[in-house]
């Protein structure tokens, strides 16, 4: 099982990656397949970051 710092680092990575995908998405035409691809990737990263946030909360880490 990962420790709190590893989870925080992983969460930070997913949030950073989400932001990068959102920036890529925003550069695309909203009707293009690329826009939908980047939107979905950003959504998946955000969901993973949220899962990690819940794990950290369960471990008693609220900062």
N, CA, C, O and CB atoms as a CASP TS submission, in Angstrom:
PFRMAT TS
TARGET T0000
AUTHOR 0000-0000-0000
METHOD Language model
MODEL 1
PARENT N/A
ATOM      1  N   UNK     1       0.837  -1.180   0.000  1.00  0.00           N
ATOM      2  CA  UNK     1       0.000   0.000   0.000  1.00  0.00           C
ATOM      3  C   UNK     1       0.887   1.251   0.000  1.00  0.00           C
ATOM      4  O   UNK     1       1.926   1.292   0.660  1.00  0.00           O
ATOM      5  CB  UNK     1      -0.955  -0.006   1.220  1.00  0.00           C
ATOM      6  N   UNK     2       0.470   2.237  -0.729  1.00  0.00           N
ATOM      7  CA  UNK     2       1.238   3.466  -0.832  1.00  0.00           C
ATOM      8  C   UNK     2       1.071   4.306   0.433  1.00  0.00           C
ATOM      9  O   UNK     2       0.022   4.288   1.079  1.00  0.00           O
ATOM     10  CB  UNK     2       0.808   4.267  -2.070  1.00  0.00           C
ATOM     11  N   UNK     3       2.135   5.044   0.770  1.00  0.00           N
ATOM     12  CA  UNK     3       2.019   5.928   1.925  1.00  0.00           C
ATOM     13  C   UNK     3       1.414   7.264   1.498  1.00  0.00           C
ATOM     14  O   UNK     3       1.177   7.506   0.315  1.00  0.00           O
ATOM     15  CB  UNK     3       3.400   6.144   2.590  1.00  0.00           C
ATOM     16  N   UNK     4       1.173   8.115   2.476  1.00  0.00           N
ATOM     17  CA  UNK     4       0.484   9.381   2.215  1.00  0.00           C
ATOM     18  C   UNK     4       1.234  10.244   1.213  1.00  0.00           C
ATOM     19  O   UNK     4       0.624  10.836   0.323  1.00  0.00           O
ATOM     20  CB  UNK     4       0.294  10.151   3.509  1.00  0.00           C
ATOM     21  N   UNK     5       2.562  10.320   1.352  1.00  0.00           N
ATOM     22  CA  UNK     5       3.333  11.179   0.447  1.00  0.00           C
ATOM     23  C   UNK     5       3.268  10.667  -0.986  1.00  0.00           C
ATOM     24  O   UNK     5       3.147  11.456  -1.924  1.00  0.00           O
ATOM     25  CB  UNK     5       4.793  11.265   0.906  1.00  0.00           C
ATOM     26  N   UNK     6       3.348   9.357  -1.158  1.00  0.00           N
ATOM     27  CA  UNK     6       3.231   8.787  -2.503  1.00  0.00           C
ATOM     28  C   UNK     6       1.869   9.105  -3.109  1.00  0.00           C
ATOM     29  O   UNK     6       1.773   9.441  -4.290  1.00  0.00           O
ATOM     30  CB  UNK     6       3.449   7.265  -2.464  1.00  0.00           C
ATOM     31  N   UNK     7       0.827   8.999  -2.305  1.00  0.00           N
ATOM     32  CA  UNK     7      -0.517   9.310  -2.796  1.00  0.00           C
ATOM     33  C   UNK     7      -0.645  10.791  -3.132  1.00  0.00           C
ATOM     34  O   UNK     7      -1.251  11.147  -4.142  1.00  0.00           O
ATOM     35  CB  UNK     7      -1.573   8.912  -1.756  1.00  0.00           C
ATOM     36  N   UNK     8      -0.081  11.654  -2.296  1.00  0.00           N
ATOM     37  CA  UNK     8      -0.125  13.090  -2.581  1.00  0.00           C
ATOM     38  C   UNK     8       0.594  13.402  -3.889  1.00  0.00           C
ATOM     39  O   UNK     8       0.112  14.191  -4.701  1.00  0.00           O
ATOM     40  CB  UNK     8       0.505  13.890  -1.427  1.00  0.00           C
ATOM     41  N   UNK     9       1.755  12.772  -4.085  1.00  0.00           N
ATOM     42  CA  UNK     9       2.514  12.982  -5.322  1.00  0.00           C
ATOM     43  C   UNK     9       1.730  12.490  -6.532  1.00  0.00           C
ATOM     44  O   UNK     9       1.704  13.147  -7.574  1.00  0.00           O
ATOM     45  CB  UNK     9       3.872  12.266  -5.250  1.00  0.00           C
ATOM     46  N   UNK    10       1.095  11.339  -6.390  1.00  0.00           N
ATOM     47  CA  UNK    10       0.294  10.784  -7.484  1.00  0.00           C
ATOM     48  C   UNK    10      -0.899  11.691  -7.786  1.00  0.00           C
ATOM     49  O   UNK    10      -1.224  11.934  -8.948  1.00  0.00           O
ATOM     50  CB  UNK    10      -0.192   9.360  -7.132  1.00  0.00           C
ATOM     51  N   UNK    11      -1.545  12.187  -6.738  1.00  0.00           N
ATOM     52  CA  UNK    11      -2.674  13.098  -6.919  1.00  0.00           C
ATOM     53  C   UNK    11      -2.220  14.366  -7.639  1.00  0.00           C
ATOM     54  O   UNK    11      -2.894  14.844  -8.552  1.00  0.00           O
ATOM     55  CB  UNK    11      -3.313  13.450  -5.557  1.00  0.00           C
ATOM     56  N   UNK    12      -1.090  14.901  -7.229  1.00  0.00           N
ATOM     57  CA  UNK    12      -0.544  16.109  -7.856  1.00  0.00           C
ATOM     58  C   UNK    12      -0.278  15.863  -9.347  1.00  0.00           C
ATOM     59  O   UNK    12      -0.564  16.717 -10.186  1.00  0.00           O
ATOM     60  CB  UNK    12       0.762  16.551  -7.141  1.00  0.00           C
ATOM     61  N   UNK    13       0.274  14.684  -9.665  1.00  0.00           N
ATOM     62  CA  UNK    13       0.534  14.322 -11.057  1.00  0.00           C
ATOM     63  C   UNK    13      -0.764  14.307 -11.870  1.00  0.00           C
ATOM     64  O   UNK    13      -0.820  14.868 -12.964  1.00  0.00           O
ATOM     65  CB  UNK    13       1.223  12.950 -11.132  1.00  0.00           C
ATOM     66  N   UNK    14      -1.796  13.667 -11.338  1.00  0.00           N
ATOM     67  CA  UNK    14      -3.059  13.580 -12.075  1.00  0.00           C
ATOM     68  C   UNK    14      -3.712  14.942 -12.251  1.00  0.00           C
ATOM     69  O   UNK    14      -4.289  15.217 -13.303  1.00  0.00           O
ATOM     70  CB  UNK    14      -4.018  12.643 -11.361  1.00  0.00           C
ATOM     71  N   UNK    15      -3.630  15.802 -11.236  1.00  0.00           N
ATOM     72  CA  UNK    15      -4.207  17.143 -11.366  1.00  0.00           C
ATOM     73  C   UNK    15      -3.450  17.963 -12.412  1.00  0.00           C
ATOM     74  O   UNK    15      -4.057  18.699 -13.190  1.00  0.00           O
ATOM     75  CB  UNK    15      -4.190  17.871 -10.007  1.00  0.00           C
ATOM     76  N   UNK    16      -2.120  17.832 -12.426  1.00  0.00           N
ATOM     77  CA  UNK    16      -1.301  18.543 -13.416  1.00  0.00           C
ATOM     78  C   UNK    16      -1.617  18.032 -14.822  1.00  0.00           C
ATOM     79  O   UNK    16      -1.773  18.816 -15.758  1.00  0.00           O
ATOM     80  CB  UNK    16       0.213  18.369 -13.105  1.00  0.00           C
ATOM     81  N   UNK    17      -1.709  16.721 -14.953  1.00  0.00           N
ATOM     82  CA  UNK    17      -2.010  16.116 -16.248  1.00  0.00           C
ATOM     83  C   UNK    17      -3.403  16.519 -16.715  1.00  0.00           C
ATOM     84  O   UNK    17      -3.605  16.789 -17.899  1.00  0.00           O
ATOM     85  CB  UNK    17      -1.897  14.587 -16.169  1.00  0.00           C
ATOM     86  N   UNK    18      -4.352  16.561 -15.808  1.00  0.00           N
ATOM     87  CA  UNK    18      -5.712  16.992 -16.131  1.00  0.00           C
ATOM     88  C   UNK    18      -5.683  18.403 -16.709  1.00  0.00           C
ATOM     89  O   UNK    18      -6.305  18.678 -17.734  1.00  0.00           O
ATOM     90  CB  UNK    18      -6.621  16.937 -14.876  1.00  0.00           C
ATOM     91  N   UNK    19      -4.960  19.283 -16.045  1.00  0.00           N
ATOM     92  CA  UNK    19      -4.866  20.668 -16.511  1.00  0.00           C
ATOM     93  C   UNK    19      -4.249  20.737 -17.910  1.00  0.00           C
ATOM     94  O   UNK    19      -4.702  21.515 -18.749  1.00  0.00           O
ATOM     95  CB  UNK    19      -4.034  21.508 -15.524  1.00  0.00           C
ATOM     96  N   UNK    20      -3.225  19.931 -18.161  1.00  0.00           N
ATOM     97  CA  UNK    20      -2.590  19.903 -19.481  1.00  0.00           C
ATOM     98  C   UNK    20      -3.576  19.428 -20.551  1.00  0.00           C
ATOM     99  O   UNK    20      -3.635  19.998 -21.641  1.00  0.00           O
ATOM    100  CB  UNK    20      -1.348  18.990 -19.460  1.00  0.00           C
ATOM    101  N   UNK    21      -4.342  18.390 -20.242  1.00  0.00           N
ATOM    102  CA  UNK    21      -5.335  17.898 -21.203  1.00  0.00           C
ATOM    103  C   UNK    21      -6.434  18.928 -21.435  1.00  0.00           C
ATOM    104  O   UNK    21      -6.917  19.075 -22.558  1.00  0.00           O
ATOM    105  CB  UNK    21      -5.949  16.582 -20.711  1.00  0.00           C
ATOM    106  N   UNK    22      -6.833  19.643 -20.382  1.00  0.00           N
ATOM    107  CA  UNK    22      -7.843  20.692 -20.548  1.00  0.00           C
ATOM    108  C   UNK    22      -7.322  21.806 -21.453  1.00  0.00           C
ATOM    109  O   UNK    22      -8.065  22.348 -22.270  1.00  0.00           O
ATOM    110  CB  UNK    22      -8.255  21.268 -19.179  1.00  0.00           C
ATOM    111  N   UNK    23      -6.049  22.143 -21.304  1.00  0.00           N
ATOM    112  CA  UNK    23      -5.456  23.169 -22.165  1.00  0.00           C
ATOM    113  C   UNK    23      -5.418  22.700 -23.618  1.00  0.00           C
ATOM    114  O   UNK    23      -5.708  23.471 -24.533  1.00  0.00           O
ATOM    115  CB  UNK    23      -4.036  23.523 -21.684  1.00  0.00           C
ATOM    116  N   UNK    24      -5.057  21.432 -23.826  1.00  0.00           N
ATOM    117  CA  UNK    24      -5.052  20.867 -25.179  1.00  0.00           C
ATOM    118  C   UNK    24      -6.467  20.867 -25.757  1.00  0.00           C
ATOM    119  O   UNK    24      -6.672  21.207 -26.922  1.00  0.00           O
ATOM    120  CB  UNK    24      -4.474  19.429 -25.171  1.00  0.00           C
ATOM    121  N   UNK    25      -7.424  20.487 -24.940  1.00  0.00           N
ATOM    122  CA  UNK    25      -8.827  20.455 -25.361  1.00  0.00           C
ATOM    123  C   UNK    25      -9.285  21.845 -25.790  1.00  0.00           C
ATOM    124  O   UNK    25      -9.946  21.997 -26.817  1.00  0.00           O
ATOM    125  CB  UNK    25      -9.726  19.924 -24.225  1.00  0.00           C
ATOM    126  N   UNK    26      -8.933  22.850 -25.005  1.00  0.00           N
ATOM    127  CA  UNK    26      -9.382  24.211 -25.278  1.00  0.00           C
ATOM    128  C   UNK    26      -8.804  24.778 -26.571  1.00  0.00           C
ATOM    129  O   UNK    26      -9.310  25.769 -27.099  1.00  0.00           O
ATOM    130  CB  UNK    26      -9.015  25.109 -24.126  1.00  0.00           C
ATOM    131  N   UNK    27      -7.752  24.157 -27.078  1.00  0.00           N
ATOM    132  CA  UNK    27      -7.156  24.595 -28.340  1.00  0.00           C
ATOM    133  C   UNK    27      -7.839  23.952 -29.549  1.00  0.00           C
ATOM    134  O   UNK    27      -7.536  24.294 -30.692  1.00  0.00           O
ATOM    135  CB  UNK    27      -5.668  24.270 -28.354  1.00  0.00           C
ATOM    136  N   UNK    28      -8.754  23.027 -29.294  1.00  0.00           N
ATOM    137  CA  UNK    28      -9.418  22.295 -30.376  1.00  0.00           C
ATOM    138  C   UNK    28     -10.803  22.875 -30.651  1.00  0.00           C
ATOM    139  O   UNK    28     -11.392  23.553 -29.810  1.00  0.00           O
ATOM    140  CB  UNK    28      -9.530  20.799 -30.027  1.00  0.00           C
ATOM    141  N   UNK    29     -11.299  22.592 -31.837  1.00  0.00           N
ATOM    142  CA  UNK    29     -12.685  22.912 -32.181  1.00  0.00           C
ATOM    143  C   UNK    29     -13.578  21.988 -31.352  1.00  0.00           C
ATOM    144  O   UNK    29     -13.344  20.780 -31.310  1.00  0.00           O
ATOM    145  CB  UNK    29     -12.959  22.744 -33.737  1.00  0.00           C
ATOM    146  N   UNK    30     -14.594  22.541 -30.697  1.00  0.00           N
ATOM    147  CA  UNK    30     -15.411  21.738 -29.777  1.00  0.00           C
ATOM    148  C   UNK    30     -16.180  20.617 -30.467  1.00  0.00           C
ATOM    149  O   UNK    30     -16.707  19.731 -29.794  1.00  0.00           O
ATOM    150  CB  UNK    30     -16.385  22.629 -29.056  1.00  0.00           C
ATOM    151  N   UNK    31     -16.252  20.637 -31.778  1.00  0.00           N
ATOM    152  CA  UNK    31     -16.955  19.564 -32.493  1.00  0.00           C
ATOM    153  C   UNK    31     -15.992  18.503 -33.023  1.00  0.00           C
ATOM    154  O   UNK    31     -16.422  17.504 -33.601  1.00  0.00           O
ATOM    155  CB  UNK    31     -17.764  20.147 -33.649  1.00  0.00           C
ATOM    156  N   UNK    32     -14.700  18.717 -32.829  1.00  0.00           N
ATOM    157  CA  UNK    32     -13.723  17.777 -33.374  1.00  0.00           C
ATOM    158  C   UNK    32     -13.548  16.563 -32.464  1.00  0.00           C
ATOM    159  O   UNK    32     -13.858  16.600 -31.273  1.00  0.00           O
ATOM    160  CB  UNK    32     -12.378  18.473 -33.581  1.00  0.00           C
ATOM    161  N   UNK    33     -13.049  15.506 -33.057  1.00  0.00           N
ATOM    162  CA  UNK    33     -12.791  14.287 -32.299  1.00  0.00           C
ATOM    163  C   UNK    33     -11.660  14.524 -31.298  1.00  0.00           C
ATOM    164  O   UNK    33     -11.670  13.954 -30.207  1.00  0.00           O
ATOM    165  CB  UNK    33     -12.441  13.118 -33.248  1.00  0.00           C
ATOM    166  N   UNK    34     -10.688  15.357 -31.661  1.00  0.00           N
ATOM    167  CA  UNK    34      -9.584  15.679 -30.755  1.00  0.00           C
ATOM    168  C   UNK    34     -10.103  16.346 -29.482  1.00  0.00           C
ATOM    169  O   UNK    34      -9.637  16.038 -28.386  1.00  0.00           O
ATOM    170  CB  UNK    34      -8.562  16.593 -31.455  1.00  0.00           C
ATOM    171  N   UNK    35     -11.064  17.255 -29.623  1.00  0.00           N
ATOM    172  CA  UNK    35     -11.624  17.939 -28.450  1.00  0.00           C
ATOM    173  C   UNK    35     -12.211  16.912 -27.494  1.00  0.00           C
ATOM    174  O   UNK    35     -11.969  16.962 -26.289  1.00  0.00           O
ATOM    175  CB  UNK    35     -12.708  18.973 -28.870  1.00  0.00           C
ATOM    176  N   UNK    36     -12.985  15.981 -28.041  1.00  0.00           N
ATOM    177  CA  UNK    36     -13.624  14.955 -27.214  1.00  0.00           C
ATOM    178  C   UNK    36     -12.587  14.031 -26.573  1.00  0.00           C
ATOM    179  O   UNK    36     -12.757  13.604 -25.431  1.00  0.00           O
ATOM    180  CB  UNK    36     -14.609  14.134 -28.053  1.00  0.00           C
ATOM    181  N   UNK    37     -11.521  13.724 -27.302  1.00  0.00           N
ATOM    182  CA  UNK    37     -10.458  12.874 -26.757  1.00  0.00           C
ATOM    183  C   UNK    37      -9.807  13.555 -25.556  1.00  0.00           C
ATOM    184  O   UNK    37      -9.669  12.944 -24.496  1.00  0.00           O
ATOM    185  CB  UNK    37      -9.394  12.561 -27.841  1.00  0.00           C
ATOM    186  N   UNK    38      -9.406  14.816 -25.713  1.00  0.00           N
ATOM    187  CA  UNK    38      -8.757  15.523 -24.610  1.00  0.00           C
ATOM    188  C   UNK    38      -9.716  15.758 -23.446  1.00  0.00           C
ATOM    189  O   UNK    38      -9.307  15.720 -22.285  1.00  0.00           O
ATOM    190  CB  UNK    38      -8.199  16.855 -25.097  1.00  0.00           C
ATOM    191  N   UNK    39     -10.980  15.997 -23.751  1.00  0.00           N
ATOM    192  CA  UNK    39     -11.971  16.187 -22.691  1.00  0.00           C
ATOM    193  C   UNK    39     -12.105  14.908 -21.866  1.00  0.00           C
ATOM    194  O   UNK    39     -12.158  14.965 -20.638  1.00  0.00           O
ATOM    195  CB  UNK    39     -13.341  16.593 -23.287  1.00  0.00           C
ATOM    196  N   UNK    40     -12.159  13.778 -22.524  1.00  0.00           N
ATOM    197  CA  UNK    40     -12.295  12.487 -21.826  1.00  0.00           C
ATOM    198  C   UNK    40     -11.044  12.178 -21.009  1.00  0.00           C
ATOM    199  O   UNK    40     -11.146  11.712 -19.875  1.00  0.00           O
ATOM    200  CB  UNK    40     -12.559  11.347 -22.836  1.00  0.00           C
ATOM    201  N   UNK    41      -9.872  12.432 -21.573  1.00  0.00           N
ATOM    202  CA  UNK    41      -8.635  12.192 -20.832  1.00  0.00           C
ATOM    203  C   UNK    41      -8.559  13.076 -19.586  1.00  0.00           C
ATOM    204  O   UNK    41      -8.151  12.618 -18.519  1.00  0.00           O
ATOM    205  CB  UNK    41      -7.418  12.444 -21.733  1.00  0.00           C
ATOM    206  N   UNK    42      -8.952  14.332 -19.725  1.00  0.00           N
ATOM    207  CA  UNK    42      -8.966  15.248 -18.578  1.00  0.00           C
ATOM    208  C   UNK    42      -9.940  14.738 -17.519  1.00  0.00           C
ATOM    209  O   UNK    42      -9.642  14.776 -16.325  1.00  0.00           O
ATOM    210  CB  UNK    42      -9.354  16.685 -19.023  1.00  0.00           C
ATOM    211  N   UNK    43     -11.089  14.266 -17.953  1.00  0.00           N
ATOM    212  CA  UNK    43     -12.098  13.747 -17.024  1.00  0.00           C
ATOM    213  C   UNK    43     -11.570  12.522 -16.274  1.00  0.00           C
ATOM    214  O   UNK    43     -11.774  12.400 -15.066  1.00  0.00           O
ATOM    215  CB  UNK    43     -13.393  13.387 -17.783  1.00  0.00           C
ATOM    216  N   UNK    44     -10.900  11.624 -16.978  1.00  0.00           N
ATOM    217  CA  UNK    44     -10.352  10.430 -16.338  1.00  0.00           C
ATOM    218  C   UNK    44      -9.291  10.791 -15.303  1.00  0.00           C
ATOM    219  O   UNK    44      -9.249  10.206 -14.220  1.00  0.00           O
ATOM    220  CB  UNK    44      -9.760   9.491 -17.388  1.00  0.00           C
ATOM    221  N   UNK    45      -8.433  11.757 -15.636  1.00  0.00           N
ATOM    222  CA  UNK    45      -7.404  12.192 -14.688  1.00  0.00           C
ATOM    223  C   UNK    45      -8.037  12.816 -13.452  1.00  0.00           C
ATOM    224  O   UNK    45      -7.592  12.579 -12.329  1.00  0.00           O
ATOM    225  CB  UNK    45      -6.445  13.193 -15.354  1.00  0.00           C
ATOM    226  N   UNK    46      -9.068  13.608 -13.664  1.00  0.00           N
ATOM    227  CA  UNK    46      -9.750  14.248 -12.532  1.00  0.00           C
ATOM    228  C   UNK    46     -10.411  13.195 -11.642  1.00  0.00           C
ATOM    229  O   UNK    46     -10.361  13.297 -10.416  1.00  0.00           O
ATOM    230  CB  UNK    46     -10.806  15.263 -13.034  1.00  0.00           C
ATOM    231  N   UNK    47     -11.025  12.191 -12.254  1.00  0.00           N
ATOM    232  CA  UNK    47     -11.658  11.124 -11.480  1.00  0.00           C
ATOM    233  C   UNK    47     -10.624  10.377 -10.644  1.00  0.00           C
ATOM    234  O   UNK    47     -10.874  10.047  -9.485  1.00  0.00           O
ATOM    235  CB  UNK    47     -12.393  10.148 -12.410  1.00  0.00           C
ATOM    236  N   UNK    48      -9.461  10.113 -11.238  1.00  0.00           N
ATOM    237  CA  UNK    48      -8.397   9.406 -10.504  1.00  0.00           C
ATOM    238  C   UNK    48      -7.886  10.267  -9.352  1.00  0.00           C
ATOM    239  O   UNK    48      -7.652   9.756  -8.256  1.00  0.00           O
ATOM    240  CB  UNK    48      -7.224   9.035 -11.456  1.00  0.00           C
ATOM    241  N   UNK    49      -7.712  11.560  -9.585  1.00  0.00           N
ATOM    242  CA  UNK    49      -7.273  12.465  -8.516  1.00  0.00           C
ATOM    243  C   UNK    49      -8.302  12.494  -7.389  1.00  0.00           C
ATOM    244  O   UNK    49      -7.933  12.544  -6.216  1.00  0.00           O
ATOM    245  CB  UNK    49      -7.046  13.893  -9.069  1.00  0.00           C
ATOM    246  N   UNK    50      -9.584  12.462  -7.735  1.00  0.00           N
ATOM    247  CA  UNK    50     -10.643  12.440  -6.718  1.00  0.00           C
ATOM    248  C   UNK    50     -10.612  11.139  -5.907  1.00  0.00           C
ATOM    249  O   UNK    50     -10.826  11.154  -4.695  1.00  0.00           O
ATOM    250  CB  UNK    50     -12.022  12.612  -7.382  1.00  0.00           C
ATOM    251  N   UNK    51     -10.347  10.021  -6.580  1.00  0.00           N
ATOM    252  CA  UNK    51     -10.240   8.739  -5.873  1.00  0.00           C
ATOM    253  C   UNK    51      -9.097   8.790  -4.863  1.00  0.00           C
ATOM    254  O   UNK    51      -9.229   8.308  -3.738  1.00  0.00           O
ATOM    255  CB  UNK    51     -10.021   7.576  -6.875  1.00  0.00           C
ATOM    256  N   UNK    52      -7.986   9.372  -5.271  1.00  0.00           N
ATOM    257  CA  UNK    52      -6.830   9.485  -4.378  1.00  0.00           C
ATOM    258  C   UNK    52      -7.162  10.406  -3.209  1.00  0.00           C
ATOM    259  O   UNK    52      -6.778  10.135  -2.071  1.00  0.00           O
ATOM    260  CB  UNK    52      -5.593  10.012  -5.146  1.00  0.00           C
ATOM    261  N   UNK    53      -7.876  11.498  -3.493  1.00  0.00           N
ATOM    262  CA  UNK    53      -8.275  12.421  -2.424  1.00  0.00           C
ATOM    263  C   UNK    53      -9.109  11.682  -1.379  1.00  0.00           C
ATOM    264  O   UNK    53      -8.931  11.891  -0.179  1.00  0.00           O
ATOM    265  CB  UNK    53      -9.074  13.621  -3.002  1.00  0.00           C
ATOM    266  N   UNK    54     -10.018  10.820  -1.833  1.00  0.00           N
ATOM    267  CA  UNK    54     -10.844  10.035  -0.906  1.00  0.00           C
ATOM    268  C   UNK    54      -9.981   9.078  -0.078  1.00  0.00           C
ATOM    269  O   UNK    54     -10.204   8.917   1.121  1.00  0.00           O
ATOM    270  CB  UNK    54     -11.918   9.241  -1.682  1.00  0.00           C
ATOM    271  N   UNK    55      -8.991   8.443  -0.725  1.00  0.00           N
ATOM    272  CA  UNK    55      -8.096   7.540   0.006  1.00  0.00           C
ATOM    273  C   UNK    55      -7.330   8.303   1.076  1.00  0.00           C
ATOM    274  O   UNK    55      -7.193   7.839   2.208  1.00  0.00           O
ATOM    275  CB  UNK    55      -7.114   6.844  -0.958  1.00  0.00           C
ATOM    276  N   UNK    56      -6.826   9.491   0.703  1.00  0.00           N
ATOM    277  CA  UNK    56      -6.086  10.307   1.667  1.00  0.00           C
ATOM    278  C   UNK    56      -6.978  10.708   2.835  1.00  0.00           C
ATOM    279  O   UNK    56      -6.545  10.706   3.987  1.00  0.00           O
ATOM    280  CB  UNK    56      -5.514  11.559   0.985  1.00  0.00           C
ATOM    281  N   UNK    57      -8.214  11.049   2.532  1.00  0.00           N
ATOM    282  CA  UNK    57      -9.165  11.416   3.585  1.00  0.00           C
ATOM    283  C   UNK    57      -9.378  10.242   4.543  1.00  0.00           C
ATOM    284  O   UNK    57      -9.401  10.411   5.762  1.00  0.00           O
ATOM    285  CB  UNK    57     -10.517  11.859   2.969  1.00  0.00           C
ATOM    286  N   UNK    58      -9.532   9.050   3.964  1.00  0.00           N
ATOM    287  CA  UNK    58      -9.728   7.856   4.788  1.00  0.00           C
ATOM    288  C   UNK    58      -8.509   7.565   5.659  1.00  0.00           C
ATOM    289  O   UNK    58      -8.627   6.982   6.737  1.00  0.00           O
ATOM    290  CB  UNK    58     -10.030   6.650   3.903  1.00  0.00           C
ATOM    291  N   UNK    59      -7.333   7.980   5.177  1.00  0.00           N
ATOM    292  CA  UNK    59      -6.097   7.779   5.936  1.00  0.00           C
ATOM    293  C   UNK    59      -5.893   8.886   6.974  1.00  0.00           C
ATOM    294  O   UNK    59      -4.916   8.869   7.722  1.00  0.00           O
ATOM    295  CB  UNK    59      -4.894   7.722   4.986  1.00  0.00           C
ATOM    296  N   UNK    60      -6.810   9.838   7.012  1.00  0.00           N
ATOM    297  CA  UNK    60      -6.715  10.914   7.986  1.00  0.00           C
ATOM    298  C   UNK    60      -5.884  12.090   7.533  1.00  0.00           C
ATOM    299  O   UNK    60      -5.460  12.908   8.350  1.00  0.00           O
ATOM    300  CB  UNK    60      -6.159  10.391   9.239  1.00  0.00           C
ATOM    301  N   UNK    61      -5.650  12.180   6.250  1.00  0.00           N
ATOM    302  CA  UNK    61      -4.854  13.275   5.696  1.00  0.00           C
ATOM    303  C   UNK    61      -5.813  14.253   5.025  1.00  0.00           C
ATOM    304  O   UNK    61      -6.389  13.945   3.982  1.00  0.00           O
ATOM    305  CB  UNK    61      -3.771  12.747   4.678  1.00  0.00           C
ATOM    306  N   UNK    62      -5.983  15.422   5.620  1.00  0.00           N
ATOM    307  CA  UNK    62      -6.972  16.372   5.102  1.00  0.00           C
ATOM    308  C   UNK    62      -6.353  17.637   4.533  1.00  0.00           C
ATOM    309  O   UNK    62      -7.086  18.562   4.183  1.00  0.00           O
ATOM    310  CB  UNK    62      -7.936  16.742   6.187  1.00  0.00           C
ATOM    311  N   UNK    63      -5.028  17.714   4.428  1.00  0.00           N
ATOM    312  CA  UNK    63      -4.422  18.936   3.885  1.00  0.00           C
ATOM    313  C   UNK    63      -4.188  18.867   2.410  1.00  0.00           C
ATOM    314  O   UNK    63      -3.684  19.822   1.819  1.00  0.00           O
ATOM    315  CB  UNK    63      -3.131  19.220   4.565  1.00  0.00           C
TER
END
